[in-house]
Amino acid sequence: MEAAGSLGPGEPQPPGTAEGAAPMNRSGGETGSEAKSVGFVLVHAGAGYHSESKAKEYKQVCKKACQKAIEKLQAGVLAVDVVTAALIELEDSPFTNAGMGSNLNLSGDIECDASTMDGKSLNFGAVGALRVESSGSWVDVRSEQRGCWEGIKNPILVANKLLSEAQKGKLSAGRIPPCFLVGEGAYKWAVDHGIVPYPPDMMATKFSLSAFRKNRRKLELAEKVETEMIQTKKRREVSENTNDTASLDTVGAVVVDHEGNVAAAVSSGGLAMKHPGRVGQAAVYGCGCWAENTSGPNVYSTAVSTSGCGEHLVRTMLARECSVALQAEDAHQALLETMQKKFIRSPFLAHEDSVLGGVIVLRCCKCSLESESAINTQPLLVEFLWSHTTESMCVGYMSTQDGKAKTHISRLPPGAVAGQSLAIEGGVCRLRSPMT
């Protein structure tokens, strides 16, 4: 077992240690009274493999997502809607596996998962296998012809709408409003609630279509050449190669607003060549994202968003596990131990040779410092971290006090084995907000 800890991007990096302990960097400074609202956002463009050749593009999409979130926070928008705005930017990028450009399934269709959670109300909204409506739309590898597709451009919008509609109370005849819808039902509900379908033939990109054709040929070759027993083994190997860390570009974000409310969201096109109807962690409660404000015994408000192999994340409920762990005194150590004991060495994944996943987390609390008692402000302390067992993870973060977003591609240390080792980094930010 290896663990790597480092300072934030651009600062000297100490050697990795067995415990993964490392000091945190600081983001942002203190702001004057001219700021309308304060807040902080941390986003990720997936835990997987991010090539150096596309590093600029991955960082740029994270930067844009952070900037959009900060615009909303400065305008006083609450966390649950800010995190949705950040996700829309991430879904709209052709370089991420979410929304437009998502991985295609075995039938050549796009089916997306997404969810969001509001730490203030604890409400949750999710969609699973939100399939593009089609009329013979799947991609035929031999003819390379595509039909017309019409679907939902931003699955996170549907998840957010489910959450907000549930807050209105019961439906007619005392029915409980849904918080999680799948497939055709999710699509029809979205359209009925004013979410406009995207124009046909626009959801798949050249990259996702090319990857589909390549993976389809691998599967067809395996089926033709191998005997029944070898065939089974070969399919497993092909599946592992197809669903390698390069295909795990789920996107997500965590946010804290000026009131100290937290929210989290996640969106994914799922594993490449997945079975139609498969739902990953991005849609599952406690697995894709988690957000919970300070209450009762919880000293900290926490928000978590995950990425990686959905089956691994579902079976470990990693988002919820990380949130619980973050109530410990040392956030860095708590996350490290959770990734080691509750994920890599989880008894629920005992037969897995390679456990692939990543998380971004934040926790915050309002602190009243004696030295600042004469100042009409109440500091909000935000600690943020990311950790992954995949080869790399792309993140971006920004506070309302920062002039620009910081982006970083975190990588496992040299010699570390993806799926068996982990990296962990992070920082701390102190925000000032008007006393209420």
N, C-alpha and C positions, 0 to 999 in steps of 0.2 A: 504494500500500500504506500503510495506516495501522495504527498499533498504539497501544493505550492502556494505561497503567499507573497504578495508584493505590494509596493506602494502604488499609488495611482499613476496613470500614464504621464510620461515626461519627467518622472522623478527617479532617483537611483533605486535600483532593484536589489534587495538583499538575496542571498542564497536561500533556496527553498529549505524548509525544515520539516522534520517528521510530523510536527504538530501543526504545521501550516501557519504558525503565528507570524504576524507582520503588523507594523504600525499602519495607521490609516492616514491618508492624505486629507487635506482640507479643501473644500470647494466653496467659493463665494466669500464675501466679507459681510460687514454689517452695513445696513442701509439707513438712509435718513428718513425723515417723516414724509418726504415727498412721494414715496411709493404708495400706490393705491392699495394693492394687495400683494401678499407674498405667497410663495409656494415652491415646490420642488418636483421634478419629474425624472424618472430613470426608465429608459426603454431598452429593449433588446431586439436584434434582428435575427435571432435564432442561435441555438447551440448546435454546432455541427462542424463543418469545415469551411473556412473563408479564405479563399486563395488571395495571395498578395496582388494578383493582377486585377482583382475586383475589390480590393480593400477600399479604394476611394469611393466606389459606388455604395458599398455597405455603410460606410461612415456617413456619407451624405444623406442617406435616407433616415438614419438615426438622428442626424442633426436637424433635418426638417421636422421630424416628429417632435423633438424637444422644443423647437421654436414655436410650433403650433400650440403645444401645450402651455408654454409660458405666456403666449399672447392671451390665451383663455384665462389663465390664472391671474394675470395682471388686470383683467377686466372683471374679476370677481366671480368667475364661473366656478361652480363647485366641482370637487374632485371626480365624481362619477361621470360627469359630462366631459371633463378635461381629458380623462384617460381614453374616452371614446374618440375624441378628436385626434389624439396621438396615434391611436390604432388605425384610423382611416388613412393617415399619411403612410403608415407602414404597409397596409393592405394594398395601397395604390402603386407601390413600387414593383416593377417587373423583376427585381432582384430578390424578392422575398417569397416564401412559400405560404402566401395568405392572400385571399381575395384574387385579384387579377394575377395571372401567371402561376397559379397554384399547381401542384403536382396532379397528374391525371391518374385515375384509378385503372384497374384492369380492363374496363370497358371503354376507356378513353374519355370518361366524363370527369368533371371537376365536382367534388363534394367537399364543402368547407365546414369547419367547426369553429365556434367562437363563444366566449363567455365573458361576463363582467360581474364584479361584485362591489357593492357600496358598503364601506366600513361603517357609515353612520346608521343606516337603516338595516344593514345586514341582508338586504335583498340581493337576489342573484338572478341573472338572466342568461340563457344559453340556447344555441342552436347547434344541431349535429347533422352531419351528412346533408347540408343544405345544398341540394343538387341544382345545377343549371338546368332549367327547363329546356327540353330538346325535342327535335323531331328528326330522328335518325341522326343525332348530332355526334355520336362517338366517332373517333378518328380511325379510319380504316388504313392500316399500315401499308397494305398492298396498293391501294388506289391513291392513298394520301389525299383523300378528299374529306372535307369537313362540312357538316350541316350547319344549320342556324341555331344558335344558342341564345337564350334569354334567361337571365338570372339576376341574382342580387349582387351588386358590385362590392358592397361592404357588409359582410356577415355581422360585424360587430355592431352595426346599426340596428339589426334585428334583435340582437342580445340586449342592447341598451333599451330598446323599445319594450321588450318583454319585462325588463326590470321596472321601468317607469310605469307601465300599465298596471303591474301588480300592486304598485303603491296606491292605486286608486281604490282598492278594495274589491269586494266580491262582485261577480258578474250577475246577470239576471238569474232569478230562481235560486240565488244563493250559491252559485257555482264558484269554485276556487279558480282564480286566473292562473294560467300556465306560467311556469318559469323556464321550462325547457321543452323545445319542440324540435322535431327532426324531419328530414326529407321533404316530401311534397306538402305536408301539413305546415311546416315552417315557412315554406315559400308562399303558400296561399295566405297564411296569417300576415306575413310581412306586407304583401300587396294590399290586403284588406285594411291594413293600418297605415297606408299612405307611403310606404317605401317603394319608390319607383324602380321597376326592373331595368337592368342595364341593356343597351342595344345588343342585338345578336352578334355572334362571331367576334367578340372582343375579350372574352375572359381568358382564353389561352394565349400564351406568347410563343414566339419562335423557339425560345429556350425550352419551355415546358413540352412543346410538341416534339422537339428533337429528342429530348430525354425519354419521352414515352416510346417513340419508335425504336430507339436503341434498346430500351429495357424489354420491349415486346419481342424483339428479335432474339434476345438472350433466352427468354422463356420458351419460345418456339423451338429454338435449337436444342435446348435441354430436353424437351418433350420428344423430339424426333430421335435423338441419338441414344439415350439411356434406357436401360432395362427398368422394370418397375421398381426394384429395390434401389438401384443407383439413381433412378429418376427422382425418387423422394429426397434422397440426400442432396442431389444436384439442385433441386428446386429450393431447398433450404439455403444452400450456399448462394444461389442467385438472388434469393430474397434478401439475404444478409448484405450482399454486395449492392443491390438496388437500394436498400434502405439504410445505406451507410451514413456516416455523419455529414456527408455533403447534401443530404436530402432532408435535414431536420430543421429547416429554417422557419419554424414557428416564430411569430412575433408577439411582443407583449409590452406592457407598461405598468408602472406603479406611480401613484401621485399622492401628494399631500397638499391641501389647499390652505387658505388663510385662516380658516376656522379650526385647522388641525384634523379635518376629516381626511381619511385615506380611501383610496379606491384602486382596484387592479383590473386588468383585462388581458385577454390572450386570444389569438386568432391563428388558424392553421389550415392549410390545404391537405394536411395529413401525409402519411408515407407514400412515396412513389409506388405505383402498381398495387395499391391496397385493394382489398376486396370491396366491391360496391356495397354501400351500407355501413361500412366500418366507421366507428366513431372513436376519436382519440381523446386524449386528456384535455384538450382545449375546450371541450364542451362539458366535461364532467365535474360536478361539484366537489370541491376540495382537492382537485387534482391539477387543474389548469391554472387557476388563480384563487387568491384568498385575500380578503380585506376585512379588518375589524378594528374599530375605534377603541380607545381606552374605555374600559368599563369594569366594574367589580374588582376582581383580583388582578386584572390586566393593567400593569403599569404603563405599558407602551401601546400605541396604535401601530398595527403592522399591516403590510401589504406585500403580496408575493405573486410573481408570474413565472410560469415554468416553460421549458422547451425541451425537445428531445424525442425519444421513442415513446409514443403515447401509451403503449401497453405497459412499459416499465413505470411510467409516472402514475398511471391509473392504479396499478397493483400496490403502489406504495403510498398513495395519497400525499405526494410530496409537498404540494402547496400548503395544505393544512398542517402537516408535520413541521414545516419550517416556521410557520406563524406561531405555533405553540412554543417552539424552541427559542424564538426571539424574545420571549419574556425573561430569559436568563440575564444575568448581569453583563456578561461578555458576549456581545452579539456575534463577533467574529468566531470565537471558539464554539459558540452554540451552533452556528451554521455549519462549520467544519465537521463537528461531531454528527450532526444530522445527515449530512451528505455521505459520511462514511458508514454510520451504523444503520440509518433508516433507508438508505438508497443503495450504495455499492454493495454493502454486506447485508442487505435486507433478507430475512428468511423467506419473504414472498418472491424473491428473485434468486433463490439459492442455486437454481439450475442454469442460470444465465452466465455465459462466459464473459460477456461484455455488457455493462449496464450504462446506457447512454442517456444523459440528460443535463439540464442546466437550470438555474434559477436566478432571478433578480429579486432582491428583497429590500424593503426599507422599514425602519421603525422610527417613531418619533414621540416626543413628549414635550409638554410645555414646562419650562423651568423658570422659577422665580429666584434670581440671584440677589443676595443681600447688597452686593456692590452696585447693583443697578436699581435699587429700590427708588431712587429719586427720578429715574427715567420712566416716562409713561409708555413703556414697552414691555412685552412679555416674550422672551426668547423662545423659539421653537427649535429644539435640537433634533436634527435628522441624521440618522446613521443609515448608510446604504451599502449594499454588498452585492456581488455576483459570484457565482460558483458554477463550475461545469466539469463533467467527466469526458466530454467530447474534445476533439482536437482544438477547437476554438469557439469563442462566443463574442459576438459584436454587440457593444453597448454604447449608449449615449446618455448623458445626464446634464441637467441645467437647473439652476435656481433663478428666481425672479431677480436676484441680486447679481447675476452673472451677465457679462456683456455678450457672451456667445456660448454655445453648447460645447461640451467636451465629449469626444468620441474615442473609442479604444477597442481594439481587437485583442481580447485576452486569449492566450494560448497556453497549452500544457508545457511544462518545462522540458528541455531536451531529454530524451530517453524515456519519458513517461509513456505509458500505454493507455490509449483512449479506452474508456469503459472500465478501467481498473484503477486509474489515478484521478486526481482532481486538482483544479486550480481555484484559488479564492482571492479576491481583491475587493477593495471598497474605499469608502471615504466617510467624512462627516461634514455636516453643514449646519451652521446656526443662523436661523432666520429671525428677524424682528417683525412683530406684527402689533398693531395698536391694541391696547388693553380694551377689553369689552366689559 
